[in-house]
Amino acid sequence: MQMKTALVTGAGNGIGAAIAQRLARDGYRIAAIDTDIESARVRAKGLPDAVAYATDVTDERAVEAMLDALGDAPDVLVNNAGIVRFGPLLEHSVADFRKVIDVNLVGTFIMSRAVGRRMIERRSGAMVNITSINAVAPSPDAGAYPASKAAVALLTQHFALVLGPHGIRVNAVAPGFIDAGMGAAIYADREVRESRSRSVPVGSLGTAEDVAEAVAFLVSDKARYTTGHQLMVDGGISFSLKNHLPRKPPPVRM
């Protein structure tokens, strides 16, 4: 029986690396995609039959060339590659705004369209887009990142509608306060780490492995009837506003 292939973008480090490792444990041959080819090679080297490609997801020709080199259409696509430019929105440059949208949104579109066309020929496949808690609750100093991830969440539903009739499911995972990848630098500050941990209903930060487990579920047959869904992996922080607002207990009525 031929080994199934999972293509993971941004697989060199952080959440992408954890996703690649988790899917490899499920028996997938990993195609590790990253602009940093050295980190992608290191990731691939530790996984059975894995391959690594230096590919810019915003470059249509590079994406098509990578998929041609890979050969058969991947059975799974995980759009994890993304960037953020921190800073107050009113001071954000147009160049930075466009760059974030280009990588996070346009890159997801380019990858999904290219892989989706190939999956249609086989009439099967699963995609997962990594969005963010910022897709539903924007951080004030995250620049274009919240807008880009909210757009990816809607793009997920759009592709789910388009590809569903061809046997292809498309879902998203929205990480919350994750101590990995882009968030690692934030949580290096002990005070910030403790404050944010206390604010999460389950009482702790999440890990890259928590996100990877959600991805593994969504691409599995256990989620065969789930598509167009955004799964929040955030310990409940996205709906915990009232936990942080003062409130006197209501009077007891006898």
N, C-alpha and C positions, 0 to 999 in steps of 0.2 A: 504494500500500500504506500502510495506516494505521500511524503511529508507535506503538510500544509505550510504555507508561508504567511508570515505576518510582517507587514512593512510598518515600521515605526519611525516617524520623523522626530528630529530633536532627540535621538536615542543615545547620544554620547554621554549625557550626564543627567543627574537629578531625576525628575519624575519619568522622563523618557527612558532612562536606563533601567529604572525599576519595572516599567511596563515591559520592556524587552526581556528582562530576566524572568518575569512572571509568565509571560506567554511561552517562553522557551520551556518552562517547566510543564506546560500543558501540551508540549510536543510540537510546537511550531518551529519552523526554520525561520530565523529572524533576518530581515533585511534592515540593518541599522543605518538610518539616513541622518546626516548632520553636515553642517557647513564646516565643522571642525573634523576633518577626516581622521586625525590621530585619535581623538576620543572615540569616534565611531569604530575605528579598528580595534582599539582596546576593548570596547564593549563586545564586539563581535568575536574577538579571540577567545573570550571566556564562555562562549555559548556554542552548542553543537551545530555544525553545518551553517553557521551564520555568515553573512556577507555584509560588507560595509561600503557605502557610497558617499562621496562628498557631493551633495546636491543642494542647491539653493531652491527652495520651494516656490519662490516668486519667478523663477526662470522657466518658462514653458518648455523651451527646447531642452534644457538640462533635465527636466522631469521626464520628458518623453524618452530621452536617451537612456536615462537610468532604468526606466521600466522596460525598454527594449533589451538592455543588458541583463536585467533580472530574468527575462523570459516569460514564463506563464504569469498570468494576472495573479497578484497576491490574493489569498483567501480573506485576509484581514488587513485593513488600513487603519492606523491610529495617527490622526493629525495632532501631534503634540508640539511641534516646533512653534515657538512664539518668542516675542520680545516685549519689553516694557521700557518706557522712558519716564522715570519718576519726576515729579515737579508739579507746581500749581498749574491748573488748567489755563488760567488767564495769562500765564507766562510761557506756555507751551509754544514752541515754534511750529510753523506749518510743516516744515521739513520733517520734524520728529513725529508729528501727528500722522503724516502720510506714510512714513516708514513703518510705524506700528500697524497701521491699517493694511499696508501692503503685505507684511509678513503674516500677521495673524489671520486676517480675513481673506485677502486675495490669494495668499499661499494655500490656505485651506481649500479654497475654490479650485485652484489649479490642480492640486493633488487629487481632490475628490472627483473632479470631472475626468481626469486622465485615467485614474484607476477604475472609476465607475464604468467608463466605456468598455474597458477590458473585462470587468466582472460581468457585464451584460451578456457577453458572448458565452459565458459559462452558466449564467442564470443562477448565480449564488454569490454570497459574500456578506461581510459585515464591516461597517466603518464605525469608529468612535472618534469624535472630536473633543479635545480637551478645551473646555471653556474656563469659567472661573466664577467664584462667588461675586466677582465684580460685574458679571453679566446681569445680576439682579439687584445688587447693592453696591454702587460705585464708591470707590475710595477717592477722596477729594484731591489727592496728590498723585493720581495714577495716570494722568494725561489721557491719551487716546485708548489706553488699555481696556477700560470698561466698555466703551462704545464698540471696540473691535470684538470683544468676547460676546457681547449681547447680539451683535450681528451674526457671529458664528453660531450661536444658539438657534437663531431663526433660519440660518442657512442649513442647519442640521435637519430641521423640519421640512424644508424645501426639498432637499435631496432625498429625504425619506419618502416624500410623495412621488418624486420622479423615478426613484429606483425600486420602490416597493414592488411594483408589478413585475419586475425582473428577478424577484427572489433575493433582493439585497436590502439589508436592514441598516439604518443609520441612526446612531444615538450620540449623546454627549455626556461627558462627566465634568462636573463643575467642582473643582477643589476649593476648599475654604482656607483656613489658616494651616498651611502645610509647611513643616520644617524641612524643606528641601528645595532645590532649584532656585528660582527667583526669590523665594521667601527666606532662604538660609541666612542671607546677610541681615535681614530684618530681625531675625530671632537670635542673632549673635549678641544682641543687647539684652542683658539679663532682665532688666526692668520691663522692657517691652514684652519679652517672652512670658514672664510671669503674669503680667497684666492681661495679655491676650488669652493665655491659658485659662485664667479665672473666668473670662467672659464667655467661654464656650460652654454650652450646657453640659456636655459630657466631661468637662473639666480638664481637657488636654489639647495640645496641638495634634494635627494629623501628620502622617508620614507618607512618603512617596509610595510605600507598599500598600497603604490604604487606598490610594488612587488606583494603583495597579490591579488590586483585587476587584474593584468596581469595573474596570475595563475588561478584565478576564471574564467576568460574569456576562457583560453585555455582548461580547462576541461569541459566547458559548450557546449551545442549543438550549440551555436553561432559559435563555431570554428570547426564544424563537418567535414569540408573539409581541415583542417589544420593539417599537421603532418610533423615531421622532421624539424620543424622551431625553430630558436633561436630568441626570441623576446628581443630586447635590451630595457631595462627600465633604461635609463641613461640620460634623458634630452638633448640628442644630443651630449654628450661629446665625444663619440667614433669616431665621424667624424668631430670634430671641430678644427683639427690641424691648418688650415689656419687662424682661428680666432686669433691665438696667435703668428703669424709670422708677422713681420713688412713688410709693402708694400706701396709703393707710388702709389697714384691714377694714372691711365694711362692718357696720354694727351687727351684732348678733340679734336675730329676731327670734323671740320665743313663741 
